[in-house]
Amino acid sequence: MKLASFHAQGSDHFGFQLPSGELVDAHDALRALSDADRVAPLPEDMHALIRAGAPLLAALQLAHARVAESAGAVPVYKPDEVAWHPPVRTPSKIVCLALNNRALDAVKIRAPTDHPAFFLKPSTALTGHLSPIRLRRSFGLTHPEPELGVVVGRTLKDVSAQDAMAGVFGYTIVNDVTSVGMREEDSFSVRYFKPGETPGTVTVGEAHTTYPGRYKASDTFAPMGPWLVTRDEIPDPAALHITCMLGTKLVASDHTRNYVWDVARALMHISRTMTLLPGDIVSMGTAVGGEQDPDAPQVPGVTRADLTGFEGIVSVTISSLGTLSNPIQMI
C-alpha cells in the first residue's frame, strides 16, 4: 500500500491511496469492515499504525482491498486538494548515513571501513510534499540530497542483517537538504590529545571537525513523502532508481545499488550503538550524478544544485515510491 498523512476539510488524516489515485482516511476504511474483521482501538495516526504491528496492518490491507472494490463506500480525497504532511510526523529520530555512495569514494581522504558513519536530524526538520523549503541568503550554498528513506517497524537493537530487514515497515523519499555555507561557519580546526606510545606521555595532534546542528537540521531541511510504501511492495530496496530535478534541470541520477552500506547492514550497524524505534527514519545517503550521463553516478561537481535564491521546485523521484516536490521559499 501507499500510505500518507494529510490535511483535508479542516482536519488531519492518515490513510492510503486507491488505484484511482484518490486518498481514503484509514479510520473510514477500517470502520467499513464487517464486524468480524474490525479492529479496536483505531490508530490515532501513522505512528500508532506502525507501533501496532502486523495485525493492524493486515486489517488495513483488507480494508484497502474492500474499499477499492466498492466505489462510494467511504469518502475520498483528491490528491490536489489536500495539504501533505510527512508520512511519519514525529519520529523519535531521523538517522542519516554520511557519504554512503561508492561514487563518493573519490572525495574521501579517510573513512571508516567496518561501519557506516551517520548523524541525526530532529523531527522539527521535517516538512511534507509541496510544502516550502525555507532558506535565508545567509545560509550560503544549499543543495538537495535525494535519498531513500527506510521506515523502521519495530524496535531494533543489536540485530543481525536478516532480522533488521524483518523490522522494516516500509520506504519513503527524503531530501537531506544541506547548507554548505553553514557547514563552513560551524567547522573547527582543533588540537587533540591522546596517550603516547610511551606510558605517561601525551601525543598532540590536529584535526578538522564540523557539527551538523544547523547545516543539516534546520527547519524544513528534511522534506519527506509523499508516500510511505509498505515493505511488501518493495522486494529489493537495492533496485531503485533515484533522480533529482531543480526545475527542469536534472541534477542527480543514481541507483540504490550504489550504496556502500545496503539497508540491512546499515540498520544492523546503527542498532549496535543506537536503538531504533518504530517510526524512526533511516535516510540512506545521497544520490549523485548529473546531466553528462543520467544513468551513471558521478562525483558531485558543477551539476550540484544551489537552492539558495532558486525560484522554482526541487523534486526527488524514486522508482516505485513516487515524487517528492518542494518549492523554495526565501525568508
C-alpha positions as CSV (number, residue, x, y, z in Angstrom):
1,M,0.0,0.0,0.0
2,K,0.9,3.6,-0.5
3,L,0.2,5.3,2.9
4,A,0.1,9.0,3.5
5,S,-0.6,11.6,6.2
6,F,-2.5,14.7,5.0
7,H,-4.8,17.6,6.0
8,A,-8.2,17.9,4.3
9,Q,-11.5,19.6,5.0
10,G,-10.3,21.1,8.2
11,S,-8.7,18.1,9.9
12,D,-5.7,15.8,9.8
13,H,-6.0,12.3,8.3
14,F,-3.8,9.4,7.5
15,G,-4.7,6.7,5.1
16,F,-4.0,5.1,1.8
17,Q,-4.1,5.7,-2.0
18,L,-6.7,3.9,-4.1
19,P,-5.9,2.6,-7.6
20,S,-7.8,5.7,-8.9
21,G,-5.2,7.9,-7.2
22,E,-7.7,9.3,-4.6
23,L,-7.0,9.1,-0.9
24,V,-9.0,7.4,1.8
25,D,-8.9,8.0,5.6
26,A,-7.8,4.9,7.4
27,H,-10.4,5.3,10.1
28,D,-13.2,5.4,7.5
29,A,-11.8,2.3,5.7
30,L,-11.5,0.3,8.9
31,R,-14.9,1.2,10.2
32,A,-16.4,0.0,6.9
33,L,-15.1,-3.6,7.6
34,S,-17.6,-6.2,8.7
35,D,-18.0,-6.8,12.4
36,A,-15.8,-10.0,12.1
37,D,-12.9,-8.1,10.6
38,R,-13.0,-4.9,12.6
39,V,-10.2,-3.9,14.9
40,A,-10.1,-1.8,18.0
41,P,-8.9,0.6,19.1
42,L,-8.4,2.6,15.9
43,P,-4.9,4.0,15.5
44,E,-4.6,7.8,16.1
45,D,-2.0,8.4,13.3
46,M,0.6,6.7,11.1
47,H,3.0,6.3,14.1
48,A,0.3,4.4,16.0
49,L,-0.3,2.2,13.0
50,I,3.4,1.3,12.8
51,R,3.7,0.6,16.5
52,A,0.6,-1.6,16.4
53,G,2.4,-4.1,14.1
54,A,1.3,-6.8,11.7
55,P,-2.3,-7.5,12.8
56,L,-3.5,-3.9,12.4
57,L,-1.6,-3.5,9.1
58,A,-3.3,-6.7,7.8
59,A,-6.7,-5.3,8.7
60,L,-5.9,-2.1,6.9
61,Q,-4.7,-4.0,3.8
62,L,-8.1,-5.9,3.9
63,A,-9.9,-2.6,4.2
64,H,-7.9,-1.2,1.3
65,A,-9.0,-4.2,-0.9
66,R,-12.7,-3.8,0.2
67,V,-12.8,-0.1,-0.5
68,A,-11.1,-0.5,-3.8
69,E,-13.8,-2.9,-4.8
70,S,-16.7,-0.8,-3.6
71,A,-16.8,2.7,-5.2
72,G,-18.5,5.2,-2.9
73,A,-18.2,3.1,0.2
74,V,-16.3,5.8,2.0
75,P,-15.4,9.4,1.5
76,V,-12.4,10.1,-0.8
77,Y,-10.0,13.0,-1.1
78,K,-8.4,14.2,-4.3
79,P,-4.6,14.5,-4.0
80,D,-4.5,18.0,-5.4
81,E,-7.0,19.2,-2.8
82,V,-5.1,18.1,0.3
83,A,-2.1,19.5,2.3
84,W,0.6,16.8,2.7
85,H,2.3,16.1,5.9
86,P,5.4,13.9,6.2
87,P,4.1,10.3,6.4
88,V,5.5,9.9,9.9
89,R,5.2,13.3,11.6
90,T,7.1,12.8,14.8
91,P,9.7,10.0,14.6
92,S,12.0,9.9,17.7
93,K,14.9,10.5,15.3
94,I,15.9,10.6,11.6
95,V,19.2,8.8,11.2
96,C,21.2,9.9,8.1
97,L,24.1,7.9,6.6
98,A,27.1,10.0,5.6
99,L,28.9,9.6,2.2
100,N,27.1,6.3,1.7
101,N,27.7,6.1,-2.1
102,R,30.5,4.4,-4.0
103,A,30.8,7.4,-6.3
104,L,31.9,9.5,-3.4
105,D,35.0,7.3,-2.7
106,A,36.9,9.7,-4.9
107,V,36.3,12.6,-2.5
108,K,37.1,10.7,0.7
109,I,40.5,11.2,2.2
110,R,39.9,8.8,5.1
111,A,36.7,6.9,6.0
112,P,35.7,4.0,8.3
113,T,35.7,0.7,6.6
114,D,33.8,-1.5,9.0
115,H,30.8,0.6,9.8
116,P,28.7,3.4,8.3
117,A,29.0,6.9,9.7
118,F,25.8,8.7,10.5
119,F,24.3,11.8,12.0
120,L,20.8,12.8,13.3
121,K,18.1,15.2,12.2
122,P,15.2,16.2,14.5
123,S,11.6,15.8,13.6
124,T,11.3,19.6,13.5
125,A,13.3,19.5,10.3
126,L,10.5,17.5,8.6
127,T,8.2,19.1,6.1
128,G,5.8,17.5,3.7
129,H,5.3,17.1,-0.1
130,L,4.6,20.5,-1.7
131,S,5.5,22.4,1.4
132,P,8.2,25.0,1.1
133,I,11.9,24.6,1.9
134,R,12.6,27.9,3.8
135,L,16.0,29.4,3.2
136,R,17.9,32.6,4.1
137,R,20.6,34.0,1.8
138,S,22.9,33.9,4.8
139,F,22.8,30.1,4.6
140,G,25.0,30.3,1.5
141,L,25.3,27.4,-0.9
142,T,22.5,25.0,0.0
143,H,21.8,21.9,-2.0
144,P,19.4,18.9,-2.1
145,E,20.5,15.3,-1.4
146,P,17.9,12.9,-2.8
147,E,17.8,9.8,-0.6
148,L,15.9,6.5,0.1
149,G,14.2,6.7,3.5
150,V,13.7,3.4,5.5
151,V,10.8,3.5,8.0
152,V,11.5,1.2,11.0
153,G,8.6,-1.0,12.0
154,R,9.8,-2.4,15.4
155,T,12.4,-1.9,18.0
156,L,15.9,-2.8,16.6
157,K,18.8,-3.3,19.0
158,D,21.9,-5.4,18.2
159,V,20.1,-7.1,15.3
160,S,21.5,-9.2,12.6
161,A,21.1,-8.1,8.9
162,Q,18.4,-10.6,8.4
163,D,16.4,-9.6,11.5
164,A,16.9,-5.9,10.5
165,M,15.1,-6.4,7.2
166,A,12.2,-8.1,9.1
167,G,12.0,-4.9,11.1
168,V,11.4,-2.6,8.2
169,F,7.9,-1.2,7.9
170,G,8.3,0.5,4.5
171,Y,10.1,3.1,2.4
172,T,9.7,6.8,1.6
173,I,11.6,9.6,0.0
174,V,13.8,12.0,1.9
175,N,15.6,15.2,0.7
176,D,18.5,15.7,3.0
177,V,18.9,19.5,2.5
178,T,22.4,20.6,3.3
179,S,23.8,24.1,3.7
180,V,27.5,24.2,2.7
181,G,27.7,27.8,3.9
182,M,26.6,27.0,7.5
183,R,28.9,23.9,7.5
184,E,31.9,26.2,6.8
185,E,30.8,28.5,9.6
186,D,30.4,25.6,12.1
187,S,33.7,23.9,11.3
188,F,36.7,23.9,13.6
189,S,40.4,23.1,13.4
190,V,41.4,21.8,16.8
191,R,44.3,20.2,18.7
192,Y,43.6,16.8,20.3
193,F,45.4,14.9,22.9
194,K,45.8,11.1,23.2
195,P,48.2,8.8,25.1
196,G,51.6,8.5,23.6
197,E,53.4,5.3,22.7
198,T,55.5,5.6,25.9
199,P,53.4,5.2,29.1
200,G,52.8,8.6,30.8
201,T,53.4,10.6,27.6
202,V,50.8,12.5,25.5
203,T,50.7,13.0,21.8
204,V,49.3,16.2,20.4
205,G,47.6,16.2,17.0
206,E,45.5,18.4,14.8
207,A,42.1,17.6,13.4
208,H,39.3,19.2,11.4
209,T,35.8,18.7,12.7
210,T,32.3,20.1,12.0
211,Y,28.9,19.9,13.7
212,P,25.7,19.4,11.7
213,G,23.3,21.1,14.1
214,R,22.5,23.9,11.7
215,Y,23.7,22.9,8.3
216,K,21.8,19.6,8.3
217,A,19.0,20.0,10.9
218,S,17.4,23.5,10.3
219,D,13.7,23.7,10.0
220,T,12.4,22.3,6.6
221,F,15.8,20.6,5.9
222,A,14.1,17.2,5.8
223,P,11.3,17.1,3.2
224,M,9.7,13.6,3.3
225,G,7.0,11.8,1.4
226,P,4.5,12.0,-0.1
227,W,4.1,8.3,0.4
228,L,5.1,5.6,2.8
229,V,5.1,2.5,0.7
230,T,4.8,-0.7,2.7
231,R,7.7,-3.2,2.6
232,D,5.8,-5.9,0.7
233,E,5.7,-3.6,-2.4
234,I,9.5,-3.1,-2.5
235,P,11.0,-6.6,-2.7
236,D,14.5,-5.2,-3.3
237,P,15.4,-1.8,-1.9
238,A,18.8,-2.1,-3.8
239,A,17.0,-2.0,-7.1
240,L,15.6,1.5,-7.2
241,H,16.4,4.4,-9.5
242,I,16.7,7.9,-8.0
243,T,16.6,11.3,-9.8
244,C,16.6,14.9,-8.6
245,M,15.3,17.8,-10.7
246,L,15.9,21.5,-10.0
247,G,13.0,22.9,-12.0
248,T,13.6,21.3,-15.4
249,K,17.3,20.6,-14.9
250,L,18.4,17.1,-13.9
251,V,21.0,17.4,-11.1
252,A,21.2,13.8,-9.9
253,S,20.6,10.4,-11.3
254,D,21.7,7.3,-9.4
255,H,20.7,3.8,-8.2
256,T,20.3,2.4,-4.7
257,R,22.6,-0.4,-5.6
258,N,25.4,2.1,-5.4
259,Y,25.1,2.5,-1.6
260,V,28.2,1.3,0.2
261,W,26.1,0.0,3.1
262,D,22.8,-1.5,2.0
263,V,19.7,-1.3,4.1
264,A,20.2,-4.5,6.0
265,R,23.8,-3.8,7.0
266,A,23.1,-0.1,7.7
267,L,20.3,-1.0,10.2
268,M,22.5,-3.7,11.7
269,H,25.4,-1.3,12.4
270,I,23.2,1.5,13.6
271,S,21.4,-0.8,16.1
272,R,24.7,-1.7,17.7
273,T,25.1,1.8,19.2
274,M,21.6,3.3,18.9
275,T,18.3,1.7,19.5
276,L,15.9,2.2,16.5
277,L,12.3,2.6,17.5
278,P,9.1,2.1,15.5
279,G,8.5,5.0,13.2
280,D,12.2,6.1,13.1
281,I,13.5,7.0,9.7
282,V,16.9,5.9,8.3
283,S,18.0,8.0,5.3
284,M,20.4,6.0,3.3
285,G,22.7,8.7,1.7
286,T,22.7,11.0,-1.2
287,A,22.3,10.0,-4.9
288,V,24.8,11.7,-7.2
289,G,25.2,12.0,-11.0
290,G,24.1,14.6,-13.5
291,E,23.4,15.7,-17.0
292,Q,26.5,14.3,-18.7
293,D,25.3,10.7,-18.2
294,P,22.0,10.4,-16.4
295,D,22.4,6.7,-15.7
296,A,25.9,6.9,-14.2
297,P,26.8,8.1,-10.8
298,Q,29.4,10.9,-10.8
299,V,31.3,12.8,-8.2
300,P,29.2,15.9,-7.3
301,G,30.6,19.0,-9.1
302,V,29.1,21.6,-11.4
303,T,25.8,19.7,-11.5
304,R,25.3,20.1,-7.8
305,A,22.3,22.4,-7.4
306,D,22.2,25.6,-5.3
307,L,18.8,26.1,-3.8
308,T,19.5,29.5,-2.4
309,G,17.7,32.1,-4.5
310,F,16.2,29.5,-6.8
311,E,12.7,30.3,-7.9
312,G,11.1,27.0,-8.5
313,I,10.6,23.5,-7.3
314,V,13.1,20.8,-6.4
315,S,11.8,17.3,-7.0
316,V,13.1,13.8,-6.0
317,T,11.8,10.7,-7.7
318,I,12.4,7.2,-6.7
319,S,11.0,4.3,-8.7
320,S,8.0,2.6,-7.0
321,L,7.9,5.4,-4.4
322,G,6.7,8.4,-6.3
323,T,7.9,12.0,-6.5
324,L,8.6,14.4,-3.6
325,S,8.4,18.0,-4.7
326,N,9.0,21.2,-2.7
327,P,9.1,24.9,-3.7
328,I,12.0,27.1,-2.4
329,Q,10.9,30.0,-0.2
330,M,13.4,32.7,0.7
331,I,12.8,34.3,4.1
